[in-house]
Amino acid sequence: MRAKTEAVKTVATNRKAYHDYFIEDTLEAGIALTGTEIKSVRAGQVNLRDSFAIIKEGEVWLLNAHIATYRGASYFNHDPRRPRKLLLHRYEINRLIGKVQEKGLTLIPLRMYLKNNLAKVELGLARGKKQYDKRAALRERESRREIERAIARYGRE
């Protein structure tokens, strides 16, 4: 038998999420989109900055994600910031409900991608960083860069 290969194309990433939150766990969710939305997603017109997910009445919803209107559509276009339902199994939703209520975690979309032509969202269970945590992360990243530069300089000599 031949193994099925999965084609994954990242459409959008939420780089701000890694700066503002500690990501404790990740999971993959499908996303329910309309026809014009999926065309915009395939064109890469997605912005996940300031978006988040909530659990409401046993369903997971993605809020504040911006999917640009599709230029080729007529009056059938969508609202760019409408709430979108995320598709998860019941046991995954129950696990998320427990973690979000018990530990005070937040659901943040980390990236949106196309996997075998289906739109998926990678959700992260996140805990907010304090200001001093953000400064420490910046300091650590800067020192890592300095070390890499010194190693590269040493290798040339």
N, C-alpha and C positions, 0 to 999 in steps of 0.2 A: 504494500500500500504506500501511496505517496502522501507525505505530510502536507496538510493544508497551510499555505503561507498566508500571513495576515499583512495586508497593506495598511500602514498607519501613516497619515499625513497630519501633522499638527497645524491647526488653523490659527489658534490664539493661545497665548500664555498669560498668566497673571503674575508678573514678576513682582509686583507690589506685595502680593500675599506672603512671599518668602521674607520680605523685609519687615512686615507688620506682625507676623504670626509665627509661632512655633508649630510646625506641622507634625502631628503625632501619628496619624494614620491616613491612608488614602484608599479610595475605592472608585470603581468605574460605574457610571450611570449612563443609560441612554437618555435621550432628550426628545420630547414630542414637539415637532416643528411643523409649520405649514409649508406649502409648496414654495412660496417666495422666500421664506426664511432659509430653507435648505440650499436654495440657489445662492443666497448671499453668503452662507457659511462656506460653500464650496469656493466662492470667490475670495474668501478670507476677510470678509468685512465684519469682523467680530471684535468687540472690546469687552473684556471681563473685569476691568478695573472697577472697584467699588461694588462688585456684585457679591451676592451671598445666597445661601439656600436656607429655607426654613421648612419645618415639618408642620403641616396644618391638616388636621382631620385625617391623619394616617397616610398622607401623601407628601412627597417632597417636591418643593417648588423652587425654581431658580428665579431670583428677583434681581432687578437692576442690571442685567446683562444686556448690552447693546448689540443688536444685530441690525445692520443698516438696511434700509428699504432697498428692494431690488429695482434697479433702474428700468428693466425691460417689462415690468408689470404695469398694468393699467390701474384701475380702481380696486383691484383685488389685493393691494399691498397690505402689509402688516404694520402694527405699531412696533417701533424699534425696541421699546423697553417693556413690553408686556410680560407678565409672569409666565414662565414656561414649566410644564410638568416634567419632572425627572422620573425615569423609569427604573425602578429597583424592585428586587424581590421582597416579599413581605418580611422574611427573616432579617434582611439587611436593614429595612426601615425600623423594625423593632429594636435591633442592635443600636442604630443611630439614636433613636428616641432615648434609650437608656443612657448612652454616653453624653448626649447633649444636656439632658436634665440633671444627671448625677454629677458630672465633673465640670459643668459650665463651659463646655467646648462650643465652638461655632463651626458651621459648615461653609467652607470657602471653595469656590471653583478654582482649580489650579491651572487647568488648560482644557481647551476644546479641540477635539481632533476627529478625523474621519477614519473609521476602522472598517474596512470592507464596504465602503460607501455608506456607512451608517454614522450619524453624528453621535459622538460620545463626549461626556464631560468627566474629567477626573476631579473628584471632590476630595478635599482634605479636611480632616478633623483637626481644628486649629485652636490654639490657646494664644490670646493676645500678648504681645511683647510690651514691656514697659519701655520708657524712653532710654533708660540706661542700658537695657538689653540691646536696643537698636544701635547705640553708640559702640558697645562692645563688639557687636558683629561687624560693624564698619572697620573698627580698629584691627580686628583679627584678619579680615579680608585684605586690608592694606598691608599688614605685616607679611602675609602670605605672598603677596605680589612682590614685595621687596626681597624676600628670600629667593623667589624664582628668578628675579632679575640678577641677583648676586650670583646664583648658580650658573645662569646663562653667561654672565660676564666672565666668571672663573673658567668656564669651559672654552671660551674663545682664546684666552691667554696661553 
